[in-house]
Each structure stands twice: as structure tokens, then as C-alpha cells.
Amino acid sequence: MSRTTAVSRELHDGWAVRAVAGPVPDDLAAVLHDPRGVPATVPGTVHTDLLAAGLIPDPYLDDHEALLKWVSACDWEYRTTVAWEPDGRDRQDLFLDGLDTVATITLNGAEVGRTANQHRRYRFDVSALLRPGDNELVVRFASPVREADARSLSLGYRPQVNHHPFNALRKAAYNFGWDWGIDAATVGIWRPARLESWSTARLAEVRPLATADVARGAGLLDVHVRVERAGARDAGPLEVAVRVTGHGADVAGTAHLAAGEDAALVRLEVPDAALWWPRGYGDQPLHDVAVTLMGAVTDDAAPAPDDALDRWAARTGFRTARLAVEPDADGTSFTVVVNDRPVWVKGANWIPDDEFLPRVTRARYAARLDQAELAGINLLRVWGGGVYEADDFYAECDERGVLVWQDFAFACAAYAEEEPLRAEVEAEARDNVARLAPHPSLVLWNGSNENIWGHGTWGWIKRLDGRTWGLDYYENLLPAVVAELDGTRPYTPSSPWSGDLPIKPDLFPNDPRHGSMHSWELWNREDWPHYRDVVPRFMAEFGWQGPPTWSTLVRSVSDDPLTPESPGMQVHQKAASGNDKLTDGLVAHVPLPDDMDDWHWAMSWNQATAVRVAVEHLRSWSPRCMGSVMWQLNDCWPVTSWAAVDGDGRPKPLLHALAHAHADRLVTIQPRSAAGGEPAGDGTDTLAAVLVNDTDEAWTGTLRWRRAGFDGAEVAAAEQAVEVGPRAAVTVLVPSALAAGPDGAGSEVLVATVGAARDLWFDAEPRDSALAAPRLETAVDAVPGGYRVRVTAQNLVRDVTLLADKAHPDARVDDMLVTLLPGETVTLRVTVPDGADVDPGALVAPHVLRSLNQLVADR
């Protein structure tokens, strides 16, 4: 390689960490104050370093959270030795992908720089500070808790929803605790660190903005390049070469930078480009984009390949993305449109997958995305109280066709618009918009989470007393950055959002008739059947709590006895009055169990049922409603929460409920007003089968209605031919003779079936019905990779669920929540790790093979 070519090496070895200030416990003071420190991992956090050294217990277990609050109150110093020898290159840059958060960097005792933002990258020229041989690199971090408090005083109080003023510091808000999160604010070099050596010039920024001319089938790529020169800015000319390959394409172009110029644009058209589509709408072809920076070339002397000054490479996809926010007869729409096609969003909110972010690897992202796909999810909303995720997350979404809605890092708080915060906000926005630009999965930028709603309805106006609160960020700064550096994706100022920009004070931001909506009254104060009372244009947040899986629960909480209110359970329930709300939301449907095992199953069932009811209701009102983004896909630690996947990565029954509710072809029985037009709500006039077809092919068949007793005997039946167009929904009122069973009997079920798709409607709540104890015949056969479990019902058994993790913590089942009519059979596939010792009989034991019947029979 030529000595003019830029080279990079990681600085991840030989680090140690020590405490330099703060309330270190007496029994740890000697080792943590020792100048030699303890071994540290980069990328990493101080909590995981202390855990690896055996100095602290696992923060996720029992009430260790309280024992370890001292860690966040200390200042910490990371130190390593960097060996270096001159290599003939002009510049030596220290590049830090992520520092968490308030840090001072020194090299050989000289200050290199100071940082105060977890959400951005840093580069420092250290050419004058490096010396041949060993060089001492030190990063000192201030306590995030004390720093947030101090900055809150200097900026002035702003309302927020936590017990720490997270809004005074550009650090992930959830890291200070949330209503599902542990309070364990971290410090550390949390993303890669490296030394980059280069000469003449380097590629300071590359932004490939890919769109498409859908009508012509052409891919359009604008590659924006910004260079940094090592010497005088007006030094010699440069050449930028861009090449796009893949899927039959091979297109190249160049741009010339004259002396003194530092920006260029290479515009390419890729004829007959394969378009990138969301999952369920087409394929996800990704094209390779290679950018090379060279010294100026002449007509008769092209440079050799190894004469490149710098190189950059990524993948992108050609597609268009817009948001249809348009007035209509029902209010204001909110529709994601990709390649000129409306997409019904089957979404979930995404939070950071760990409190200690460096533990989230590409493999872990892939595992969560596997689970998202199992649940039929086609969009993840990266919530603003977390982080701008690592490139690996977006790359996984690119490959799978999972759309990304990206919040900027603002959540549930008022934010000062003055310096020094304002400059940090702009810097992080510019950094992340440029970094994420190549990813076709990213289809929406959103300015904040609930901040405009909160300002108007959470009492902020009085508490702010005239202080700034962030509106200028959402209305002006952030959309200006998006327009300047991107321009290929839509922007919204907040979620929920009523569809106006600038914000109109007289337009309520959470009006279901306009734009996006968040629904939390159901969980907080009402009950889940009331999801059917409102038809929003787009539901961006809603959800229901449930405990983690049993294996995760007993791993993380060692209470004896274990009860819903035992001490560890209370620590792992962060929502205000969370257990009361769990109880209030259950007892209308199922009696509250006294047994802990039954309580766990009942709450898991109720969570899954609540969200399924909501999603099917929302889908049944397509195209008036064009999206459902449930709260939330994942957890960051073991906790009772709204997640479908718990903090140990195990799927709850909710994940499978989502898979059912997100089926491409859905039959769902819904209450409807006989007059049509609006939901029937509690005053149900009649029932209807809504047939939802989320495919590109027409769905034709016969809708068969059947009313049957719980013993399987048919009471009445009817059928009719139906046709549902592509990406459409059809509502069919139930025949009057089948609409209702015997008053108050709760002993009949209404079944609607089209082909393999069906739904059931019960006339009474489970607790008031005639459900009997389950009578199940089971057979378990060993098959490669696990077991096949056949379950046959002799009576009506609702929501049969095999809680496989109770048989083995790593066992997984392919379906849950299957209702069986008398005589019906379901075959479940259980996978187990190689060599796992699983008792086949345990898979069908009554505490593993659960059903709703077990919770209500004989009560």
C-alpha cells in the first residue's frame, strides 16, 4: 500500500479503568483507586468492566440496582498505551466513535479535547502530540448523575419525567432509568476508538442519497463528498471517483475538486435498477457504492490503484419514501408511501437492547430482527429516549426490508435551546443524518417523542415560566439539517403529531382524527376493549404490560417466596402503580389468581390479548387508519414491561399474538354499528367479519359463519362468497341469525373462516363463560433440533400456549395462543439447543402447556 493511502488501526487493547472521584465503597477503594486500575474493555462501559473484574454483582439481579448507584456518582479514568512510529503520512487523527458522555481526553499529558455528547463522533488531530514509541492516552469521564444535576442548574430547570434531569445532558435518556428501565447511568468509551493516518486529503464525509424514478425504473444516486486537506486549504486539485455495482449495475462517475475546494457532488443514474421494497412488498436489492479519493489525474497519466488517498464503501438501495399527510373527509392522513405505494405499517417501537450498549452486537440485532419478522413487523420506530443505533442495526433492517422511523434523541422533556446545548444538538443531528443517509430502510426522521404533546398537556407551560423548551429544534433546526443533508426522506416534528408545521397552538397534537396518535389512557385508566372505541389515522404508541418469561423472571429475582409484590418483583416493576394497573386490567376478564405461576400466565395472556385486540381493530379500519406501532418490541433488562421480547431475549406470548394480528390475510370479528361509519364501542349493534388482505393478489373465497356451543355442536351456520382486492379490506356484517347467543349464557362461540384464516368471538368475558377445565390429548415426538408436540382438544380450549422456556430456558416454540374447538389438533414445533437435556413430558405438563381454561374453570 502506498504511504499516501489512509490507514486505520483500532485502539481497543491494553485499557485499564480506575475511579478518580466520588463515593467508592470502602471495601473497593484500594483496588479502584490504584493507579494501575482494573482491566477495561473498549468498546465498553465501567459497569461491565467492574462486573468482569468481579468487583460488583450483576446490576440486573434482585435489588443490585440500589447497591450500585455509587458507580454513576463517580468520576472514572480510562488509560492505555499507544505504540506509534512515524510512517511518513502527514496527519495522525484520534477518532472516537462514541464517548459516554462528559469526557476530557489527554495524550502524553496534553489535553486533546473535551466532549459532552454521547450521540456524536469525535476526531482530533494528534500529529503534534504523538511521539515515537509508547504514548499514554487517557480519557477521564465525569459522573453522569452529578454532571446532569450541575448542567440543569446552569441551563435552568426544565420539566421532564425522570428523577434525574436527563434533559440537561446529551446522553441517552433511558440510561437514567425509565418506566421500564434500570437507573444505572454509564460512562465509558462505548463505541470504537482508532488512530487514522493520512496524507494530502481524506474523505471527511460521504453522503450517498439514493432515490428512484419509479415510472422509468431508474435508480438515482447523488454522492455528496466533503474532503479535509492535510496542508493548506488551497493545495492542489483532487479527484473523486464513484462506482455503483450489483444486481447487474456497473455505473461510474467522477468529480474534480479544484485547489481550495472541499466539496463535490457525483450524480449517477442506474438504468433498470432493481427497486428496494419493504418486507411483504418486494425484494431488498442492495447496491455497492465505492468512493475513491485521489490526487488530480491528467489525461495521459492515470494513477495506480494503490495511489488512492482514501476510500469509502457502503451499500444502499434505490427507492422513494414520503409521508402522505393530507386533509380528507376523516381529518388528516398519516400514510407511509414507498415507491409510490402506501404501506400499512405493522410496527413496533424499539428501545436500546441493553442498559450497557456495547453488549449489543450484530448477532444480537439479528436475533431481535428475527423476532420482529416472526411477529410480522415491517417497521421499527427507534425511540428518542435511546440512541442513534449502530450501523449494524440499520444494515440488518436494509437486508430484511424492515422500515425504520428514526427519532432524534429527545423524549418526554423540555430542552433548553440556548448554548452550549444548542451547538451540541446541531452537531449530533448533522453527524447522524450524514451517517445514516445510505440506509434505504430509514424512511422517516422524527424530531421528538411526546414533547409537543407534553408541553401543552402535562403542565409544562406553567413550570417553564417563559423558558425555552425545544420547539425551535423541532420546527426549525432539525428540519433544516434534514433538508440540507438528506432531502430524500420526510420529517415530522414530534410523535404524536397532528400534521401541521409550524405547530398550530389550537390544534391538539394527539387528536385521533389528525396525523399520528399515542394511546395510553387504556393501560393507565380504562381497559383494553376500549381500544375499539377510537379510530386514529395512525397509532404510533400503545401497549399493555406483562411480566418477562418465567425463566427470565426467576433468573433475575430470587425472592422466596416469589409473589407479585415481593421485594425483587417491585424492583423489576418500574411503572407507577404498575401492579395495580396489571390487576385492574385483568379482573374484568379473568379472576385474579393467588398462585404465582397462574398469576404469571394470566398477566402474560392479558398482555397478548390486549395488544392483539388493538392491532386487529386498527387493521380493520384500513385505509382510514394506516398504521400500528405497538410499544414495545424489546427490553433493556429483565423487567415487567410492555415488551414482546424480554430482557433476556426470550419471546413472550405477545410476540406470537402480534404474528397472528399481523397475518397477511386476516379475518377479524369486530363490533360494528349497524348504521356503519363509526366504531360501535360498548353499544354494539352487531358484529362484522373484516377481511384484511395485505398482499398484492386478490383474495377470493367463501366466508363461512358458524355459531357453535362449547361442546362443538353447531347452532347455526351461513356462508357467502367474498373477494378482497390487493391491499384492501372488506367488512361483512354477521347474519342476524348468528349475531348473538343465549343471553348471559357464555356457552357459545361465533366462528368466521375464509380458507385457513379464521377468528372467533365469544359472547361473554372468559370469567363469565362456561369454559371447562381443558381436556387435552398430547403426543411428543423427538425430531431433529427438538420436539414435535401434537395437542388435540376434547373440549373447547382457548389460547393453548406451550411456555417452552419452563421446560428449558433456551427452548422455543413456533406458535402460541391457539384456540382449539372440540376435536381439533395443533402441532407445535419446539426447538432446543444441541445437547440440551429436556424431559419430553415436561413439554406437556400443566404448568407448561397452558390455556385460558385453566384460569377460569371451576371458579
N, C-alpha and C positions, 0 to 999 in steps of 0.2 A: 504494500500500500504506500502511496506517495505520502511524504511528510507534509504535504499541503492538505491532505484529506482529514476532515474532522474525525476524532476518535473519542470514545467514551468508555469509562470504566466505573463500575459500581463501587460505592464506599459503604459496604454493608458488614465488613468484618472488623473484629477487634474492639468493639464498643463496650464501654462499661458505664454504669449509671450510679449516682450517689445523691443523697439528699443534702442540700446545702442550706436550707432554712425550713422552719416550720415544725409542727408538733409530732416529731418522730417518737414512737413509743420507747420507753427507757430500755426495754429488752432488745430493741433493734438498733439503738443509737450507735453502738460500737461498729457494727458492720456497715450501716448505711451512711455513716459519716466518715468511714475510712476512705482516704483519697484514692485508693485503688478501685473502689466501687464494687459492684456486682456485675456479672456478665449481662450485657444488654443485646437485644435483637433489633436490627434495623432492616426493614420497617418494623415498628413495634410500638408498644406503649409501656409506661412504667408499671402499670398494674400487671401486665403479662410477664414483664421481666421479674418482678418480685415474686410472682406466682411460680415461675420456672425455677427461681432460686430457693424455693421452699420457705420463703420468709413471710408469706401471708396465706391464709386459706382461700379457697375458691370464692370469689365475691358473689357467685350465683347461688350459693347454698345457704339455706336457713336464713339467719339474720346477719350474715357476714357483711352485708351492705353497711350496717351501722358500725361494725367493728373497724371498717376500713375508710371511714370518712377522712381520717387524717392524711391519707395519701393525696387527696385532691387539695388539701390545705398546705402542702409542702411545695417548696421550690426544688427542682431537680436539675442535675447536670449530667449530660451525656458527653463522653470523651473517647476519642480514638486517635491512633497514629496513622498518618497517610504517608506512605513511601512514595517519593517522586524524584525523577531525574529529568533534566531538560531534554526535550525531544525535537527541538527546532521549530516548534509551532509558536505562533505569535501570542496566542491567548490561552489562558487556563481559567475555566469558569467552574465555580462550585454551583451545581444545580440541585435544588431541593424541591422535590415534587410536593411535599406536604409536611408542614411543621404544625404541631398542635400544642399551644397556639401562640402565646406571647413568649418570644424567644430572643436571645442575644447570641450571635454566632461570632466566635473568635478563631483565628488561625495564627498559631505561634504567638499568642498573646495579644495580637492586634485585632481590634473589632472589625468584623466583616460587614455586619448588618444587624438590623433588628426587625422582627416580624410581629404581627398582631392579627393574623388571619389564617385560620385553618383551611379556608376554602380556595386558596390560590397557590400558585407555584412561585418559586423564587430562584433567581440567578444572580450570582455575584462574581465579578472579575477579581480573581485572587492571584493574578500573574505576579504582582509585585510582592506578595506575601509568601509565596512558596519558596522553599529553599531545597537544594539537593539533599537527599537523604530523608530522614524522618521529619514529619510535620505534625504538630499537635492541633487537632480540630476539636473544638469544644462548642456544644450547644447547651445553653442554660435556659431552662423554662421556668417561668413564674407560675405560682399556684393559680389554676384557673378560677377557683372559687374566690380567692381574695382579689384577683385581678378584675373579675366581673363586678364585685362589690365596689372596688375603687373607681372603676370606669363609670359605673352607674351614678356615683356621686359627682364625678366631673362632668358627665354629659347631662345630668339631671334625670330625675325619676321618670320612667315611662311604664305604663301598665303592661303586665304580662301574666301568664297563667302558672308560673312555677314558684318555688320557694327560693330560687336563685335568679338574679337579674341577667339571664342569658342573653337578653336583647341588647346589652351594652357591649357585647364582645362578638366578633365574627368567628364564632365557633358553633359547631352543631348543637342545636338547642336541646335535642333529646338526651344529650350526654350528661345534662344536669338533672336528669330524671323527667319522667312524663307519666301520664295516667296509665301507661303500660310499661314504663321503663325504669331501670335502676338508676339511682343517683350515684354515679361513680365517674365524675369528670376526669378525663385523662390528660396526660401530657405525653409527648414523645415525637420521634421522627417517624411519622405514621405512613409515609409513602417513600418511594425510593430516593436515595441520595447518590450522586455521582459527580465525577470530575470529567469535564469535557474540554478537550484540547483542539484548537482550530487555528487556521491561518487565513489571512486575507478577508474572508467573509464567511458568514454562516447563514443558514435558514432560520431566522428568528421566529417566523410564523408562516404556516401553510394552512390555508382555509379552502378546501375543495367544496364548492357549493354545487351539489348535483340536483338537477330538476329534470323534467321531461316535457317534450312536446308529444302529448298522448295521442293526438289525432294523427300525427305523422309517424309515431313510433320511434322517435329520435331521443337519445339522451343528450342532455346539455350540461356541460361542466365548466364552471368558472373557477379556476385555481388562482386564488389571491396569495401572493407571496410577499413577505416582508423580510429584508435581509439586514443584518448588522455587519458592519465593516470593522476590521481589527485596527486599521490605521485611520488616516484622515478620511472624513466622510466623502470627499470628492476624489478619492483614489479611483483607479482605473475602472473600466466597464466590466460588467458581468453578464453571464448568460444563464437563463433558467430554462430547463427542458422538462417537459411533462409528457408522460406516456400513460395511456389508459389501455388495459388489456383485460381479456377474459370474456367468455361466452361469445367467442367469435369476433370480438372487437380488438383492434390494434390501431390506435389513433395517437398521434403525437403532435406536439406543438412547442414553440419556444417563445421566449420574450427576452428583449435586450434591455439591460439597465445601464444607462449612460453614467459616467462619472458623476457622483453626487446624488444619484437616485437610489432609493432604498425600497421601492415598492413596484410590483409588476402584476399584471393580470394575463394569464394564458386562458383563452376561451376555446373550448373544443366542442365539436358536435360528433356524437357517436351514432351513425345511421343504424337503423334496425336494432336499436338497443333493446335488450330484454328488460322489461319493467320490473321493479321491485314492488311486491304486494304485501299487505298484511296477511297474517295466517288466516286460512279459510277463504282467501280471495284470489290466490295465485301463488307463484313461486317467489323466492327471495334471491335472485341472482345478484352477486356482489362482484364488482369490477375492481381490479387492482389499479391503484394510482401511484405512479413513481415520479418523484420530483428530484431533479439533479441540479445543483448549483455549480457553475464552472466559471473560470476566468473567461474573458471575451475570446471568441473564436474569430478566425479570419477565413476567407473563402478557400484558401489553399492549405490551411493547417488546422485540421480538426484535432482537438485534444484526445489523448488516450483515455480509456475508461477510468484508470486509476488516478487521473488528474482532477477528478471531481473535488470541489472544495467541501461539499456537504451533500447528504442525501436524506430523503424523507419518503416514507411509503405508508400507505393505508389502503383500506377497502371502502368502497361506497356503493350506493345503489341509486338507480335513476327512478324517480317518482315525483309526483307533486303532492303537496299537503296544504290544505286550507281548512278553515273553520267557517261553516255557514252559520252566521249569526244574523238572522233576518226576521223582520216583523211578519207575522201571519195572523190568521184568524184566532189562534190559540195563545198568542203572545209573541215571544221571541225565541227562535230556534237556537239550538246549540248542537251542531252536527259536524263530526269529523269527516272530512272528504279526502280520499286518497285516490290519485289518478282519475279525478272527476267522478268517483263513485262514493256515495255515502256509506259509512261504516257504522253498523250498530255495535257500539262499544260494550264488550263484556270484560269489564276491567276490575282491577284491584289496586288499592294503594300499597305502595312499597315503602317500608322504613328500613334504616340500616339493619343488616342481618346480624349484627353483634354490637355489644357495647364497645368492644375492643376491635376496632375496624380492621387492623392489619390481619386479623384471623380470617377475614372473608376473602377466599381465594377464587380463582377462575372456576375450580371444581365446585365450590360452594354456590357460586352464582348459577352454574349449570344445573345443580340439583334443585335450586329454587325454581328455575325456569322450567325444568322438567315437571315440577309440581304445578306450576302455573298452566302449562299446556294440558296436563291431565285434567285440570279444572275447566278447560275450555276458555281460558283467559286470552284475550287478544290485545290488551293494553295494560301497562303498569304506570301508575302515577307516582313519580319519585317525589315524595312529600317534602315540603320546605323546611321541616324541623330537623332534617337529616343532613346529608351531604350530597354534593355532585359526585355520583358514583365513579368508580374506577372504569377505565376504558373497557375492561373485560366485560362489565355488565352490559354496556351498550352493544358490544360486539356479539354477545350471546343473543341479545334481542334482534340485532340485524340478521343473524343467521336463521332465526326461528320465525321472523315476521311478527314479533310481539311489539306493538307500538309503545312509544314512551312519551308520556306527558311529564315534562320536567319543570318542577317548581324552582324558582330562585329561593335562596336559603333565608326565608322569612316566614315565621309561623306564630300565630296566636299572641302577638305582641305589638306594641307601638315601638317604632325605631327612630332614634334621633337622625335628623337629616344634616346636622352640622358636622364639621371636621372634628376629629380625624376619621369619624366613621364613614362619612360620605366618600372620601377618596378610596377607602378600603372596599366599599360596596361597588364602586365603579371598576376598580381593578379586578375584583373577583368575577364580576359579570363579563368583562372583556376576556379574561383568561378562559372561563368555562364556555362561553359561546364559541370562541375560536377552537377550543379543544374538542368540543362535541360536534362541530359542524359536519364532519364526514359521515355521520351515522344516519342512514335512511330511516331507522326505526324512530328517531326523535321527530315528532310531528307537532309538538305544541310546547311553547315556553309560557310559563305562568308566573306572575310577579310575586304572589304571596299566598299563604294559606290562612283564610278566615280573618285577615287583618282589616279589610274594609267593612266586613260584616261586624267584626268585634268593635271597631271604632264607633259604629252607630248604635249598637245594641247592648254592649257589655259595660256600659258606664264609663267608658274611657274619656269621653269629652270633658266631663267634669273633672276627672282626675288629672288630665293633661294640663288643664288651666292655660291653654293657649300654646303649649309647646308643640313642636313638630312631631309627627307620628309615622312618617314613612310614605304618605300619599304621593309626594313628589317622585319618589323612587318608582312607584307603580305606574304613575301616569306619564312620567317624562323620562327619567334617567334610563330605566331598564328597557322600555320600548325603543328608545333612541339607540342604545347599544345593539339590540337585536336587529333593528333596521340597518344599521351601519355594517355590522359584521356578519349578518346572516341574510335576512330578507327572503328566505325560502320557506319559512315556517310562520304560522300565526303566533300572536302573542295575546294573552289575556292578563289583566292587572291583578286578579285575585281569584280565589275559589272559596265560597260561591261568588258568582258574578252575574249581574242582571243584563249584561250585554251592551253596556254603554261605556264609552271612553271619549272624552273625560267623564269621570263619575258624576252622575246627577244626584244631588243630595236627596231629592224627593222620590227616588226610585229605590225601593228596598232591595238590597243585594241578594237576599235569599228568597225571593219570590218564585214559587214553583212555575209560574207562567213564563218567566223570562230567564233565559240562559241556564247556568248551572246552579244546582241546589245541594245543600248539605242537610241531612235529616237526622237529628239527634233527640228530638222530643220523644220518639217511640221508646228508645232504650232508657232515656232518663226519667220519663214520667208516664208514658202511656203503655201500649202493648203492641206486639208485632202484627196482629191482624189489621191494625190501623194503617199499616203501610199502604193498604189498598184504598185509603181514603183520598189520596192525593196523586195527581199525575204530573210529575215535573217534566220539563223539557229535556233535562239531563241530570241524573243523580250522581254527583261526584263524591259523596261520602255518606255512608250509613253503615250500621253494623250492630252486632249483638255479641256480648261477651260469652265466653265459655272457658273452662279450665284447660290446661295443657293435657296432653295424653297421659295416661296413668303412669307409664314408665318414666316420663319426664317429671311428673309430679313427685313420685316417691324418690327419684334420684336427687331432687333439689330440696325437698322438705322432709326432714327426719322426725317430725312431731310424733309423739307417742302418748296418747292416741292422736291419729290424724283426723281432724274434723274440719268442716268448712270455716270455723272460726278459730282454729288452733293457731298458736303464735306464728309459726312459719307460713301458714296459709295467709295470714293477714299481711305479712311482709310481701308476699308474692301476689297481692291484690292491690293495685295502685290506684284504681278508680275511686273517686269519692263515693262513699256508701255503696261500693261495688257489690258486695254480697247481698245487701238489701235489694238492690235492683235485679240481681240474679233471681232472688226469691220472688219478688213482685212479678217478674216477667214469666215465671214458671207456673205459679199456683192456679192461674185461671185455666191451665191446660192439663197439668199433671200434679197430683198431690206431692207436697214436699217430702222427700224421703228422709228417714232418720239414719239410715245406713250410709256410710261414706262411699262405698262402692256404687250404690244406687244413686246417691247424690251426684257423683261424678258423671255417670251415664245420663242422668236426667238433664243436667246442665249442658252436656255435650249435644244431646239430642235437641234441646231447645234452641241452642245457638244455630245449629244447622238448619232447623226448620224455619226459624225466624228469617234468616237470610235467603233461604230458598223461596219463601213466600214473597219476599220483597222483590227478588230478581225476576221471578215469573210474572209478578204483577207489572213490573216495569216493561218487560218484553212484550207483554200482552197489549200494551198501548203504543206499540210501534206503528207508524213513524212519528206520532206526536212526541213520544219520548224516544230519544236516540242514544241512550247510554246509561250504564250502571257501573259504578266504580266502588265496589264494597270496601269497607275498612275492616281488616287489612289482610294482605297475603301472609306476612311473616312476622316473626318476633325477634327481639334482640337478646332475650334471656328467658329463662323459664318463668312464666307468669300467667295468671289468669288474664285473658285479654280477648280482643276481637279477632285475633289472627286465625287463619285457616291452617297454618303450619306453625307448630310451636317452636320455642326457643332452642330445642334440641334437633330441629329439622324434621320432626315427626308430623305426618298429616293428621289433623283432627277429622272427625266426621264431616265437618263443614266443607272440607276440600271436595269431598265426593258429592255433597249437596250442590255445590257450585257446578260440578260436572253435569249433574242432572239438569239443573236450571239453565245451563248454557248449551244444552244439546242443539245441534244444528237444526234439527227438526223437532219441535216441541209441541206437545199437546198439554195445555194447562187449563184447568177448570177455574173460572173466575166468577165472582159475584158481579152482576151487571144490572143496571137499571133497565127495565123493560122498554122504557122510552128511549134508551140509548144516550150517547153523548158524554155522560159523566159516570164516575165510579158509583156503584150502589152503596158502598160503605156498609154501616151496620144495618141500614134499612134495605136489605137485599130484596129486590123484587123478584129476581130469578137468577139462574146460573147460565153460563155460556162456556162452551169449549172454544178456546182461542188457539188456532193452529198457526204457529210461527215457523216460517221457512227461511233459514239463514243460509241458503245455498243458491247457486246460480242456475239450478234446474227447477222447473215446476214440480210441485208435489201434488200428485193426484192419488186418490184412493177412496176408501169408504170409511166414513166416520160411524163407528158403532157405539151406540149408547147402551148401557146395561145397568139396571138397578138390581142389586142382589143383597140378600141377607148375609150376616156374618157366617152363616153355615154354608154359604155358597149357592143357596137356592136362588134362582132367578125370579125376580118380582115383575119386571117389565123390561122391554128392550125396544130399540128402534135403530134405524141406520139411514144414512143418506150419502150420496156421492159428494165429494169435495175436491176442490182444486185450489191450490195456493201458489201464486206466482213466485218467481225468484225474488228473494229478499223482501218478502211480503208477509202479511198476517191476515187471517180471516177469522171473523167471530161468528159462531153458530150458537144461537140460543138453544137451551136444552128443551126437548119436547115437554110439554106441560105434564104429561102423564108420568114423567120420570123426575120431575123437579124436586119433589120433597118426599121424605119417608114419613112413617108414623110419628106424630107429634111427640117429641121428647123421648122417643124410644132409644135413639142412638144405636140401632142394631142393623142399619143398612148402609151400603156404600154405593155411590154413583161412580161408574167407570166410563171413561171416554177413551176410545182407542182408534188410531189410524195406523195400520201396519204394525210395526214394532214399537211405536210411540204410544204411551198412554198416561193418563192421570186419574187420580181417584179423589173423590170429595166425600167427606164424612159429615153427617148432619149434626153431630154433636162433638163437643170437645172430648178428647180422649178420657178424661177423668169422669165424664158423664155418660160414656158409651158402654156398650155391652161386651167390650173386649175381654176375652177369657185368657187364662194362662196359656202360653204358647205350647202347642203340641207339634214338635218338630222331629222329623226323621233325618239323621245325618249320616254321611259316609265320608271318610277321609282317606285319600289315596296319595301315596308318595309319587311325585313326578319330578322330572329334572328341575332343579332350582327351588324346590319347595313342595307344596301340597295342593291337591285339588279337593275342595270341600263342597260336597253336594248337600243342600238343605232343602227338604220337602216339608211343606206345611200341611198339617191335617185340619187345622182351623185357620181363620184369618189371622195373620201375624203381621203387624205393622212395623216397618222400618227395621228389618233384620240387619244387624250390624256386627261384624266379626272384628272385635278390638284386638287385632293380631299382636300388638306390642305387649299385651298382657301375657301372651304365651312365650314371646321372646322379644326383648327390646328392639331388635333390628328386623323383626318380621313386618311385612307389609301385605296388605290385601288390595285387590284390584277394584273393589266396589264396596259400598256401604249403603245403608238406608234403603233397602229393597223391601217393598211390601209384597207379601205373598197371599193370594187368595187360596182357599182350600184346594189342595191337590196340586198346587204349583210348586215348581222347583227352581232354585237358583244355584248355579255353580260358581263358586268363588275360587280365585287362584291366590294362594298365599306364597310369597317368595321369602326365603330365609337365606342368610349368609352361608357360604360354604363352610361346612363343618359345624354348623350351629346344632346344638342339642335341643331339639324341640319334641316334646311329647305330643304325638298326633291327637291324643284325646283331649289335651288342653285346649286345642283349637275350637272345640265344640262344647266346652264346659260352660255352665250357665252364666258365669261371671265374665266370660269372653265372648260367647255368642249371645248378644243382647238383642232385645226387641222392646218396642214401646209397651207391648202387652205386660212385660214384667213390672212396669212402673204403675200400672193402673188396675190390673186384675186383682180381684178379691179384696179391694179396698172399700 
